[in-house]
Structure formats: structure tokens, C-alpha cells
Amino acid sequence: MLAEFDRRFSDNIDVLRCTSVFNPSCDETFLQYELISTITQHYNKAGINTDSLQSQLDTAKSLLSSQSSRPKDIFAFRDILSSSPNAFSDVLKLVDIVLTMPVTPASNERMFSTLRRVKNYLRSSCGDERLSDLLVPSCLRKEAKDLDIWHV
């Protein structure tokens, strides 16, 4: 298992370490341009203007310092920046990249193994909508148990 983790994450370990740059609870790395430049170099095809990125980061820092409380997490930080999307366009792109960065394909593999169980020979002729309706309770068991289907 450790060998598999080493194989999957050894190429991107620097990028994964730099994702803490957008976490407001990490005081020592929060919005450091050097770490953000590592992410921008890795995702160079995202259309991020590195010339204006430094000024956007400085503006974001001053915006956060003018507020009464610091955001708790990256989602609250993104909400603050999304109030002015034109002013923080490149920073918002990077935050979205960090939030959607796949760490492991385990959830995808789990979904396909569930699909293999659900779509057996008897259900191979059902449509996509019915198959999707069958997959939801199978994949999300905890949430499906909490549903009250008799009083809908």
C-alpha cells in the first residue's frame, strides 16, 4: 500500500504540499507567492496571468486584514473573494483548482465497482435514468438510510 502511495504521489508531492497556501488556518504559508508559483507552474495551461497574480494576492491580504474576522477555511476564503470576481480572477482560478484537485481515484473506483454490481444481466436493458436512480442508494448508503420515502 505504501509503495502505491509513493508511486501515485511522488510526481506531484510539491503541488500537494503547496495546496495549504489557500488555507487561512495555516498562518505560515497563507497566500505566499513562492508556493502559489509552484501551483501555477504545474497548471500552466489554466490561463493564469502571473504578472497580475502578485497584485491580486496583495489586494486579497489587505481585504482580509480589513475584515473583523479571518475566514475559517478555504471555502469561506473563496466566498469572500467571489464577491469581486473581476478583481481576483486568477486567485479564484487557483482556489478552484485546489478545491477540485483529485487526491486519489478511490471514490471513482468505488463507483465503478458499484456500477458493476448494480448493472448485472437482468438490469442491462434498463435506461440511463433508471440505472442512475439505482446507483444512488447503492453508493450513498448512509444518506439513503436517512430518507423517509413513505412520507414524501
Sequence and secondary structure as in RCSB ss.txt:
>XXXX:A:sequence
MLAEFDRRFSDNIDVLRCTSVFNPSCDETFLQYELISTITQHYNKAGINTDSLQSQLDTAKSLLSSQSSRPKDIF
AFRDILSSSPNAFSDVLKLVDIVLTMPVTPASNERMFSTLRRVKNYLRSSCGDERLSDLLVPSCLRKEAKDLDIW
HV
>XXXX:A:secstr
 HHHHHHHHSTTHHHHHHGGGG TT TTTTT HHHHHHHHHHTGGG   HHHHHHHHHHHHHHHHHSSS  SSHH
HHHHHHTTSTTTTHHHHHHHHHHHH    THHHHHHHHHHHHHS STTTTS HHHHHHHHHHHH HHHHHT  GG
G 
